[in-house]
Amino acid sequence: MWIFHANGTLAQIADAPAAITLDPEVADNDAVPAGTNQPIAISFKSFADGRGFSLARRLREAHGPSVTLIATGHVLPDQARHAFQSGFDQILISDKEMERFGRQAWDAALQNAVGTLYLGEASGGGIWARRHAEAPNGTTQAGAR
């Protein structure tokens, strides 16, 4: 088992940290009592289900930095930056997921932000700019589809 921290450190651990586990399908803002200092684990059942990010944001707004939020379950390396921006402090990674994606993918997870990849910060203006650049025939690549 591995734990990935918002500061970019990645460490192998023997056991998952003790935490209150929440299911984003049923949990709401009141799922965590005010003043709790026990870590909160939000379980992702699917890579495609973003409700865990929304729940983390609401809990972070409600409880501030006093509560440690841990993403567990199905989280992709590409989702790490968004997880931390949503309020998570840590991502718990199973050995199976670490083997599937590789340590290099997790180490690089915070290097490329969505803005860098898709917006103007990337070389060539990013993917969006390249898709909407004017082609020699006067059309845009996006419009040529």
Protein Blocks (a to p, Z undefined) as FASTA:
>chain_A
ZZddfkopacddfbdcddddddfklgcfklpcghiabdcddddfbfklmklmmmmmmmmm
mnommbccddehjddfklmmmmmmnopabdcddfklmmmnopklmmmmmmpcfklmmmmm
bghhijklmmmpccfkopafklmZZ
